[in-house]
Amino acid sequence: MNINFNVKASEKALEIQKSLQTAVNKELDKKKKLGQYAVVWDEKTQTIKRI
């Protein structure tokens, strides 16, 4: 289910989104280097895959 809103995000919201994305990418990279796994939902192919 996709819901689209035609509202532009505020600068603060964009800053928060960027910060969260950076934190998630950092943790996923750490897990990958340690040989651990994480299940990630891929929106493009709609499948679950390991990183």
DSSP file (Angstrom, degrees, kcal/mol; ACC not computed):
  #  RESIDUE AA STRUCTURE BP1 BP2  ACC     N-H-->O    O-->H-N    N-H-->O    O-->H-N    TCO  KAPPA ALPHA  PHI   PSI    X-CA   Y-CA   Z-CA
    1    1 A M              0   0    0      0, 0.0     2,-0.5     0, 0.0     0, 0.0   0.000 360.0 360.0 360.0 123.8    0.0    0.0    0.0
    2    2 A N        -     0   0    0      2,-0.0     2,-0.5     0, 0.0     0, 0.0  -0.937 360.0-168.5-114.1 133.4    1.5    3.3   -1.0
    3    3 A I        -     0   0    0     -2,-0.5     2,-0.5     2,-0.0     0, 0.0  -0.985   8.4-161.8-120.5 124.1    0.2    6.7    0.2
    4    4 A N        -     0   0    0     -2,-0.5     2,-0.4     2,-0.0    -2,-0.0  -0.905   5.2-170.5-110.6 130.9    1.5    9.8   -1.5
    5    5 A F        -     0   0    0     -2,-0.5     2,-0.6     2,-0.1    -2,-0.0  -0.955  19.6-145.6-116.1 138.1    1.3   13.2   -0.1
    6    6 A N        +     0   0    0     -2,-0.4     2,-0.5     2,-0.1    -2,-0.0  -0.327  60.7 120.0 -96.3  50.7    2.1   16.3   -2.1
    7    7 A V        -     0   0    0     -2,-0.6     2,-0.3     0, 0.0    -2,-0.1  -0.961  62.8-128.0-118.3 130.7    3.6   18.2    0.9
    8    8 A K        -     0   0    0     -2,-0.5     2,-0.1     1,-0.1    -2,-0.1  -0.607  28.6-120.2 -78.8 133.6    7.2   19.3    0.8
    9    9 A A        -     0   0    0     -2,-0.3    -1,-0.1     1,-0.1     2,-0.0  -0.398  28.1-110.9 -72.8 148.8    9.2   18.2    3.9
   10   10 A S     >  -     0   0    0      1,-0.1     4,-2.1    -2,-0.1     5,-0.2  -0.282  26.4-109.0 -73.4 164.2   10.7   20.9    6.1
   11   11 A E  H  > S+     0   0    0      1,-0.2     4,-2.1     2,-0.2     5,-0.1   0.880 120.8  52.8 -61.0 -39.0   14.4   21.4    6.4
   12   12 A K  H  > S+     0   0    0      2,-0.2     4,-2.3     1,-0.2    -1,-0.2   0.904 108.3  50.0 -64.5 -41.9   14.4   19.9    9.9
   13   13 A A  H  > S+     0   0    0      2,-0.2     4,-2.4     1,-0.2    -2,-0.2   0.893 110.9  49.2 -63.9 -40.4   12.6   16.8    8.7
   14   14 A L  H  X S+     0   0    0     -4,-2.1     4,-2.3     2,-0.2    -1,-0.2   0.877 110.5  51.1 -65.9 -38.1   15.1   16.4    5.8
   15   15 A E  H  X S+     0   0    0     -4,-2.1     4,-2.1     2,-0.2    -2,-0.2   0.908 111.5  47.3 -64.7 -42.7   18.0   16.8    8.3
   16   16 A I  H  X S+     0   0    0     -4,-2.3     4,-2.6     2,-0.2    -2,-0.2   0.910 111.3  51.1 -65.0 -43.4   16.5   14.1   10.6
   17   17 A Q  H  X S+     0   0    0     -4,-2.4     4,-2.4     1,-0.2    -2,-0.2   0.914 110.6  48.5 -60.9 -44.0   15.9   11.7    7.7
   18   18 A K  H  X S+     0   0    0     -4,-2.3     4,-2.2     2,-0.2    -1,-0.2   0.901 111.7  50.0 -63.0 -41.7   19.5   12.1    6.5
   19   19 A S  H  X S+     0   0    0     -4,-2.1     4,-2.2     2,-0.2    -2,-0.2   0.915 112.1  46.8 -63.9 -44.9   20.8   11.5   10.1
   20   20 A L  H  X S+     0   0    0     -4,-2.6     4,-2.4     2,-0.2    -2,-0.2   0.903 111.7  50.8 -64.5 -41.8   18.7    8.3   10.5
   21   21 A Q  H  X S+     0   0    0     -4,-2.4     4,-2.5     1,-0.2    -1,-0.2   0.897 110.2  50.1 -63.5 -40.6   19.7    7.0    7.1
   22   22 A T  H  X S+     0   0    0     -4,-2.2     4,-2.2     2,-0.2    -1,-0.2   0.914 111.2  48.9 -63.0 -43.3   23.4    7.6    7.9
   23   23 A A  H  X S+     0   0    0     -4,-2.2     4,-2.2     2,-0.2    -2,-0.2   0.907 112.5  47.5 -64.2 -42.7   23.0    5.7   11.2
   24   24 A V  H  X S+     0   0    0     -4,-2.4     4,-2.6     2,-0.2     5,-0.2   0.927 112.0  49.5 -65.5 -45.0   21.2    2.8    9.6
   25   25 A N  H  X S+     0   0    0     -4,-2.5     4,-2.1     1,-0.2    -1,-0.2   0.890 110.6  51.4 -61.2 -39.1   23.8    2.5    6.9
   26   26 A K  H  X S+     0   0    0     -4,-2.2     4,-2.0     2,-0.2    -1,-0.2   0.920 112.0  45.6 -64.2 -44.9   26.6    2.6    9.4
   27   27 A E  H  X S+     0   0    0     -4,-2.2     4,-2.4     2,-0.2    -2,-0.2   0.889 112.3  50.6 -68.2 -39.4   25.1   -0.2   11.5
   28   28 A L  H  X S+     0   0    0     -4,-2.6     4,-2.1     2,-0.2    -1,-0.2   0.892 110.5  50.3 -64.8 -38.5   24.4   -2.4    8.5
   29   29 A D  H  X S+     0   0    0     -4,-2.1     4,-2.2    -5,-0.2    -2,-0.2   0.901 110.2  50.5 -64.0 -40.9   28.0   -1.9    7.3
   30   30 A K  H  X S+     0   0    0     -4,-2.0     4,-1.8     2,-0.2    -2,-0.2   0.920 110.4  48.9 -63.1 -44.6   29.2   -2.9   10.8
   31   31 A K  H  <>S+     0   0    0     -4,-2.4     5,-2.3     1,-0.2     4,-0.5   0.895 110.6  51.5 -61.5 -40.4   27.0   -6.0   10.9
   32   32 A K  H ><5S+     0   0    0     -4,-2.1     3,-1.0     1,-0.2    -1,-0.2   0.914 109.6  49.0 -63.9 -43.2   28.3   -7.0    7.4
   33   33 A K  H 3<5S+     0   0    0     -4,-2.2    -1,-0.2     1,-0.2    -2,-0.2   0.825 109.9  52.1 -66.3 -31.8   31.9   -6.6    8.5
   34   34 A L  T 3<5S-     0   0    0     -4,-1.8    -1,-0.2    -5,-0.2    -2,-0.2   0.522 116.6-114.7 -81.6  -5.4   31.3   -8.8   11.6
   35   35 A G  T < 5S+     0   0    0     -3,-1.0    -3,-0.2    -4,-0.5    -2,-0.1   0.607  73.0 132.7  81.9  11.9   29.7  -11.5    9.4
   36   36 A Q      < -     0   0    0     -5,-2.3     2,-0.3    -6,-0.2    -1,-0.2  -0.310  47.6-130.1 -84.5 175.8   26.3  -11.1   11.0
   37   37 A Y        -     0   0    0     -3,-0.1     2,-0.3    -2,-0.1    13,-0.1  -0.902  16.8-169.1-128.7 159.4   23.2  -10.8    8.9
   38   38 A A        -     0   0    0     -2,-0.3    13,-1.0    11,-0.0     2,-0.5  -0.989  24.8-126.9-141.7 140.0   20.2   -8.5    8.7
   39   39 A V  E     -A   50   0A   0     -2,-0.3     2,-0.4    11,-0.2    11,-0.2  -0.793  30.7-169.8 -90.4 126.3   17.0   -9.1    6.8
   40   40 A V  E     -A   49   0A   0      9,-2.2     9,-1.8    -2,-0.5     2,-0.6  -0.953  20.0-133.0-122.4 134.1   16.2   -6.2    4.5
   41   41 A W  E     -A   48   0A   0     -2,-0.4     2,-0.8     7,-0.2     7,-0.2  -0.770  18.1-151.9 -86.6 122.0   13.0   -5.5    2.6
   42   42 A D  E  >> -A   47   0A   0      5,-2.0     4,-1.9    -2,-0.6     5,-0.7  -0.852   5.9-164.8 -98.0 109.5   13.8   -4.6   -1.0
   43   43 A E  T  45S+     0   0    0     -2,-0.8    -1,-0.2     1,-0.2    -2,-0.0   0.784  83.7  58.3 -64.7 -29.2   11.0   -2.3   -2.4
   44   44 A K  T  45S+     0   0    0      1,-0.2    -1,-0.2     3,-0.1    -2,-0.0   0.920 122.9  19.6 -70.8 -43.7   12.1   -2.8   -6.0
   45   45 A T  T  45S-     0   0    0     -3,-0.2    -2,-0.2     2,-0.2    -1,-0.2   0.522  95.5-132.7-104.6  -7.3   11.8   -6.5   -6.2
   46   46 A Q  T  <5 +     0   0    0     -4,-1.9     2,-0.3     1,-0.2    -3,-0.2   0.905  64.4 121.5  53.4  48.5    9.5   -7.0   -3.2
   47   47 A T  E   < -A   42   0A   0     -5,-0.7    -5,-2.0    -7,-0.1     2,-0.5  -0.912  64.9-118.0-130.8 161.1   11.6   -9.8   -1.8
   48   48 A I  E     +A   41   0A   0     -2,-0.3     2,-0.3    -7,-0.2    -7,-0.2  -0.868  40.0 174.8 -99.4 132.4   13.4  -10.4    1.5
   49   49 A K  E     -A   40   0A   0     -9,-1.8    -9,-2.2    -2,-0.5     2,-0.3  -0.944  30.5-116.6-137.4 158.0   17.2  -10.7    1.2
   50   50 A R  E      A   39   0A   0     -2,-0.3   -11,-0.2   -11,-0.2   -13,-0.1  -0.649 360.0 360.0 -88.1 150.3   20.2  -11.0    3.4
   51   51 A I              0   0    0    -13,-1.0    -1,-0.1    -2,-0.3   -12,-0.1   0.450 360.0 360.0 -89.1 360.0   22.9   -8.3    3.2
